[in-house]
Amino acid sequence: MTDSAPRALDRYQYQEMIVGIAHRRSGPTYFRRVTTREGHTLQIGEVNSPMSALNEMGDEGWQVVREHPVVHDQHPWVVAELQEADSEVVSVSGSREYLLVRRVEREARA
């Protein structure tokens, strides 16, 4: 067993984050869609760049476990959801999907 192996009592949270460029009629902007077990959130234009989104998540203790490009032919709901949230969005490009994890502190039992 190595030092990086999870201990039996450790508890983890996972979430999926998709970041990319939403092309609006007025010009491109970034978006972020985060999915947790409680549901998902979508932000358009509030993210400065994919790297800033990753930095924000890192500040909250999240670490990247897996990363891969999103092929929109495989995930058309990304485009559809963005267009539903913002009628100015005409297409999406440059999207990447991240699986993030962070350790949850356990409360001490009395």
HUBEL-V233127 format. One record per pair of residues at least 24 apart in sequence whose ideal C-beta (glycine too) atoms are under 10 Angstrom apart, sorted by the first residue. I is the first residue (numbers start at 1). J is the second residue. Records with the same first field share a line. If there is no record, write none. Layout:
I: J ; J
This chain:
6: 103
7: 103
9: 106
10: 103 ; 104 ; 105 ; 106
11: 103 ; 104 ; 105 ; 106
12: 65 ; 101 ; 102 ; 103 ; 104
13: 37 ; 61 ; 62 ; 100 ; 101 ; 102 ; 103 ; 104
14: 62 ; 65 ; 99 ; 100 ; 101 ; 102
15: 40 ; 57 ; 62 ; 98 ; 99 ; 100 ; 101 ; 102
16: 40 ; 66 ; 97 ; 98 ; 99 ; 100
17: 41 ; 50 ; 53 ; 54 ; 56 ; 57 ; 62 ; 64 ; 67 ; 96 ; 97 ; 98 ; 99 ; 100
18: 42 ; 50 ; 53 ; 70 ; 75 ; 78 ; 81 ; 92 ; 95 ; 96 ; 97 ; 98
19: 43 ; 47 ; 49 ; 50 ; 51 ; 52 ; 53 ; 54 ; 57 ; 70 ; 94 ; 95 ; 96 ; 97 ; 98
20: 47 ; 50 ; 53 ; 69 ; 70 ; 72 ; 78 ; 79 ; 82 ; 92 ; 93 ; 94 ; 95 ; 96 ; 97
21: 49 ; 50 ; 91 ; 92 ; 93 ; 94 ; 95
22: 47 ; 78 ; 79 ; 82 ; 83 ; 85 ; 86 ; 88 ; 89 ; 90 ; 91 ; 92 ; 93 ; 94 ; 95
23: 82 ; 88 ; 89 ; 90 ; 91 ; 92 ; 93 ; 94
24: 82 ; 86 ; 87 ; 88 ; 89 ; 90 ; 91
25: 87 ; 88 ; 89 ; 90
26: 88
27: 88
28: 89 ; 91 ; 92 ; 93 ; 94
29: 86 ; 88 ; 89
30: 94
31: 78 ; 81 ; 82 ; 85 ; 86 ; 89 ; 92 ; 95
32: 56 ; 57
33: 70 ; 77 ; 78 ; 81 ; 82 ; 85 ; 95 ; 97
34: 62 ; 98 ; 100
35: 97
36: 100
40: 81
42: 78 ; 81 ; 82 ; 84 ; 85 ; 86
43: 85
44: 82 ; 85 ; 86 ; 88 ; 89
45: 86 ; 88
50: 94 ; 95 ; 96 ; 98
53: 96 ; 98
54: 96 ; 98 ; 100
57: 98 ; 100 ; 102
58: 100 ; 102
60: 100 ; 102
61: 100 ; 101 ; 102 ; 103 ; 104 ; 105
62: 98 ; 100 ; 101 ; 102
63: 98 ; 99 ; 100 ; 101 ; 102 ; 103
64: 98 ; 99 ; 100 ; 101
65: 98 ; 99 ; 100 ; 101
66: 97 ; 98 ; 99 ; 100 ; 101
67: 96 ; 97 ; 98 ; 99 ; 100
68: 96 ; 97 ; 98 ; 99
69: 94 ; 95 ; 96 ; 97
70: 94 ; 95 ; 96 ; 97
71: 95 ; 97
